[in-house]
Amino acid sequence: MKNPADEIVQIVDAGNSIVGSCPRSVMRSKRHVHRACYILVFNRAGKLFVQKRTMGKDIYPGHWDVAAGGVVLAGETYEESAERELLEELGVKPPLTFLFDNYYKDDDNRVWGRIFSCFHDGPFRLQAEEIDYGRFMAVDEALILCQSEPFTPDGIELLRKIQLIDRQKTHAPTLFLHGLDSSGKGTKGRFFTENFPSVIAPDFSGILSNRLKELEKICANQNDLVLIGSSFGGLMATCFAASHPNRVKRLILLAPALNFPEFSPPSTPLSIPVLLITGRHDTVCPPDLVTPAARQTFKNLQITFCNDDHLLHAVFFALDWRRILV
């Protein structure tokens, strides 16, 4: 096995721009600012997998750690690093959801972290060189434990933010569902996650049925959902609401793909409040096709027509999102 100290890692500046690379051992000795990925692994009961680091770790040996992950290697993206680390450390490869970026520093460590979450109930194949053992525990339990046992200090900082996210999940969680060829890290997804911490923006891929299965997993045991659906994501949001009308509090549909052949209006219109925003010059999901389908689908429907195209380039950022999301 390659010595971790010899791995070539990315070095960044205070603004998280790449400025070079060097061996991990040099990064540690000189306290260079670097990148790392953190993956918070939750089970379906909402508990977090917390792991005990081995005594051979080059930083925080023997500490509890709230996240899988590690240092981003030279030439890697955060996402590539997260997938690699999760597979190496736990032996699993579930879909990842971007949460937020976080800068942390102490006497030994200066790191720009990108935090992801995922769902997995185990079992895991723990990497013996990295992890002594681990177990699922509630976030509140971990916060109590960190008062008497050593935790990685950057992990404690994340725990506080996780606690906020966990609280938000129990109070009308809001999800942004991206379009067919986009992702949760596209322009709209980034806007919501950067400006509204309660909004999460998962990544979806494949055909509609596959995407809906992933959405079912993400929303398992959650009620009072607010779904923001853009284009194909609007179709997803509508289909989910039709299947679970009592679990969806509200829909916000941006140029929804209700004209796609995968969709047929339900036999009984849904009573869920819906705001539909569409561009008069949309040629992908033309309003003269989408709005009749929407009126057949929803009883409580508000439609806003804009002088814009399918992507809503001209109006999206100008919309009063703080009022809309209340």
C-alpha positions in Angstrom: 0.0 0.0 0.0 1.3 3.5 -0.9 2.4 5.6 2.0 -0.3 8.3 2.6 2.5 10.8 3.4 3.8 10.5 -0.2 0.4 11.3 -1.8 0.4 14.5 -3.9 -2.3 16.8 -2.6 -3.9 20.0 -3.9 -2.8 23.3 -2.3 -5.1 26.3 -2.4 -5.0 29.9 -1.3 -7.2 31.6 1.3 -10.0 32.0 -1.4 -9.9 28.3 -2.2 -8.2 28.8 -5.6 -5.7 26.1 -6.6 -2.1 27.4 -6.4 -0.1 24.1 -6.6 0.5 20.7 -5.1 2.9 18.9 -2.8 3.3 15.7 -0.9 0.9 15.3 2.0 3.8 15.3 4.5 5.0 18.7 3.3 1.5 20.0 3.4 1.2 18.9 7.1 4.6 20.2 8.1 4.2 23.6 6.5 0.4 23.9 7.3 -0.5 24.7 3.7 -4.1 25.5 3.0 -5.5 22.4 1.2 -8.8 20.9 0.3 -10.7 18.0 1.8 -14.0 16.3 1.3 -16.4 15.4 4.2 -19.2 12.9 3.7 -21.9 12.7 6.4 -23.4 9.2 6.2 -26.9 9.0 7.6 -29.1 5.9 7.9 -32.8 6.0 7.2 -33.5 6.6 10.8 -31.6 9.9 10.6 -28.6 8.7 12.6 -25.1 9.7 11.7 -22.3 7.1 11.2 -19.5 8.2 13.5 -16.1 6.5 13.2 -13.0 6.1 15.5 -9.8 7.1 13.7 -6.8 4.8 14.0 -3.8 5.9 16.0 -1.7 5.9 12.8 -3.5 8.9 11.3 -1.3 11.9 10.6 -3.7 14.3 12.3 -6.2 13.8 15.1 -5.2 10.2 15.8 -7.6 8.2 17.9 -10.3 10.9 17.7 -14.0 10.3 16.8 -14.8 11.6 13.3 -18.3 12.6 12.2 -17.5 12.2 8.5 -15.9 9.9 6.0 -13.6 11.6 3.6 -10.1 13.0 3.3 -7.6 15.2 1.6 -8.3 16.0 -2.1 -5.4 14.8 -4.3 -3.8 16.8 -7.0 -5.9 16.7 -10.2 -9.1 15.6 -8.3 -12.4 17.5 -7.9 -14.1 17.5 -4.6 -16.7 15.2 -6.0 -14.2 12.7 -7.3 -12.3 12.7 -4.0 -15.6 12.2 -2.1 -16.6 9.1 -4.2 -13.0 7.7 -3.9 -12.7 8.2 -0.1 -16.2 6.8 0.6 -15.5 3.7 -1.4 -12.0 3.2 0.2 -13.1 3.9 3.8 -16.6 2.3 4.0 -16.8 0.2 0.8 -20.0 1.9 -0.5 -21.0 4.2 -3.3 -24.4 5.9 -2.6 -25.5 9.1 -4.4 -24.0 12.2 -2.8 -25.7 15.5 -2.0 -23.7 18.7 -1.7 -24.4 20.6 1.5 -22.0 23.5 1.9 -18.3 24.5 1.8 -16.5 25.2 5.0 -13.2 26.8 5.9 -11.6 25.5 9.1 -8.2 26.3 10.8 -6.4 25.5 14.0 -2.8 25.2 15.0 -2.3 22.0 12.9 -4.8 22.3 10.1 -6.0 24.8 7.5 -8.5 23.3 5.2 -11.2 24.2 2.7 -13.8 21.4 3.1 -16.7 20.5 0.9 -19.4 18.8 2.8 -21.7 16.1 1.3 -24.3 13.9 2.8 -25.6 10.5 1.7 -27.9 7.8 3.0 -26.7 4.2 3.7 -27.8 1.7 6.4 -24.7 -0.4 6.1 -23.1 -2.8 6.4 -19.8 -1.2 5.7 -16.4 -2.5 4.8 -14.2 -0.4 7.1 -10.6 0.5 5.9 -8.4 -1.0 8.6 -5.6 1.6 8.1 -8.1 4.5 8.6 -10.9 3.3 11.0 -10.8 1.3 14.2 -14.6 1.0 14.3 -17.7 3.0 14.0 -21.4 3.2 14.8 -24.6 5.1 14.1 -25.6 7.7 16.7 -28.0 10.6 16.8 -26.4 14.0 16.2 -27.5 15.1 19.7 -25.8 12.0 21.1 -22.6 12.8 19.3 -22.7 16.4 20.6 -22.9 15.1 24.2 -20.2 12.5 23.6 -17.8 15.2 22.3 -17.8 16.8 25.7 -16.1 13.8 27.3 -14.3 12.1 24.4 -11.9 13.6 21.8 -13.6 14.5 18.4 -11.8 16.0 15.4 -12.3 19.7 16.0 -13.3 20.4 12.4 -15.9 17.7 13.0 -17.3 19.4 16.1 -17.8 22.6 13.9 -19.6 20.5 11.4 -21.8 18.9 14.1 -23.2 22.3 14.9 -24.2 22.8 11.3 -25.5 19.3 11.0 -27.7 19.9 14.0 -29.2 22.9 12.2 -29.7 20.9 9.0 -31.3 18.1 11.0 -33.6 20.5 12.7 -34.6 21.9 9.2 -35.4 18.4 8.0 -38.1 18.1 10.6 -39.6 21.4 9.7 -40.9 21.6 6.2 -37.8 20.5 4.3 -37.4 22.2 0.9 -35.8 20.4 -2.1 -34.7 21.8 -5.4 -35.1 19.3 -8.3 -32.9 20.1 -11.3 -33.7 19.6 -15.0 -32.9 16.7 -17.3 -29.4 17.8 -18.3 -28.5 19.8 -15.2 -27.5 18.9 -11.6 -28.0 20.1 -8.1 -24.8 22.1 -8.5 -26.1 23.9 -11.6 -26.9 27.6 -11.7 -30.3 27.4 -10.0 -29.2 24.7 -7.5 -26.2 26.7 -6.4 -28.3 29.8 -6.0 -30.7 28.0 -3.7 -28.1 26.2 -1.5 -25.9 29.3 -1.2 -28.7 31.7 -0.3 -31.2 29.5 1.5 -29.5 27.0 3.9 -32.8 25.1 4.3 -32.9 24.1 0.6 -31.1 20.9 -0.4 -30.3 20.2 -4.0 -29.7 16.5 -4.7 -28.3 15.1 -8.0 -30.4 12.9 -10.2 -29.7 10.9 -13.3 -31.3 8.3 -15.6 -34.9 8.0 -16.7 -37.9 9.5 -14.8 -38.6 6.3 -12.9 -35.0 6.1 -11.6 -35.1 9.7 -10.5 -38.4 9.2 -8.7 -36.9 6.2 -6.9 -34.0 8.3 -5.7 -36.4 11.1 -4.6 -38.4 8.5 -2.7 -35.3 7.5 -0.8 -34.3 11.1 0.0 -37.8 12.0 1.2 -38.4 8.8 3.2 -40.5 9.4 6.3 -40.6 13.2 5.7 -43.8 15.3 5.5 -44.7 18.9 4.8 -42.3 18.9 1.8 -41.8 21.9 -0.3 -40.5 21.0 -3.8 -39.0 23.4 -6.2 -38.9 21.7 -9.6 -37.2 23.1 -12.7 -38.1 21.7 -16.1 -37.8 17.9 -15.8 -37.5 18.5 -12.1 -40.9 20.1 -12.2 -42.3 16.9 -13.8 -40.6 14.9 -11.0 -42.1 17.2 -8.3 -45.6 16.9 -9.9 -45.4 13.1 -10.2 -44.2 12.8 -6.5 -47.0 15.0 -5.3 -49.5 13.0 -7.3 -48.3 9.8 -5.5 -48.0 11.5 -2.1 -50.5 14.3 -1.9 -50.6 14.3 1.9 -46.8 14.6 2.2 -46.3 17.7 0.0 -47.0 21.1 1.5 -46.3 23.2 -1.7 -44.9 23.1 -5.2 -42.9 25.7 -7.0 -42.6 24.8 -10.7 -40.2 26.6 -13.0 -41.0 25.9 -16.7 -42.2 22.3 -15.7 -42.0 19.6 -18.4 -45.7 18.7 -18.1 -45.8 18.4 -21.9 -43.5 15.4 -21.9 -45.1 12.1 -22.9 -44.2 10.6 -19.4 -46.9 12.7 -17.8 -50.7 12.4 -17.7 -52.8 14.6 -15.4 -54.4 12.6 -12.5 -58.0 11.7 -12.6 -58.7 13.9 -9.6 -57.0 17.3 -9.4 -54.6 17.8 -6.5 -55.4 20.4 -3.9 -51.7 21.2 -3.1 -50.9 25.0 -3.5 -48.8 25.5 -6.6 -46.9 28.4 -8.0 -46.0 27.9 -11.7 -43.6 30.3 -13.4 -43.2 30.0 -17.2 -41.7 31.9 -20.0 -43.8 33.1 -22.8 -41.0 32.3 -25.3 -40.3 28.8 -23.9 -40.0 26.5 -26.9 -39.0 23.4 -24.8 -42.0 23.4 -22.5 -44.4 25.9 -24.3 -46.9 27.5 -22.0 -49.8 26.8 -24.4 -49.1 23.0 -23.7 -47.9 23.2 -20.1 -50.6 25.4 -18.6 -53.6 23.4 -19.7 -52.0 20.3 -18.2 -51.3 22.2 -15.0 -54.9 23.4 -14.7 -56.1 19.8 -15.1 -53.6 18.7 -12.4 -54.0 21.3 -9.7 -57.0 23.0 -8.1 -55.0 25.6 -6.2 -52.8 26.9 -9.0 -51.1 30.3 -9.5 -49.5 31.0 -12.8 -46.9 33.7 -13.5 -46.1 34.4 -17.1 -42.7 36.1 -17.9 -41.2 37.5 -21.0 -38.5 34.9 -21.0 -37.2 31.6 -22.4 -37.2 28.0 -21.0 -34.2 28.7 -18.7 -35.8 31.8 -17.3 -32.5 33.6 -17.7 -34.0 37.1 -17.5 -36.2 36.7 -14.5 -34.9 33.9 -12.2 -32.5 36.0 -10.1 -34.9 39.0 -10.0 -37.7 37.0 -8.5 -38.5 37.7 -4.8 -37.4 34.3 -3.6 -37.4 35.3 0.1 -41.1 35.9 -0.2 -41.8 33.0 -2.5 -40.1 30.5 -0.1 -41.9 31.7 3.0 
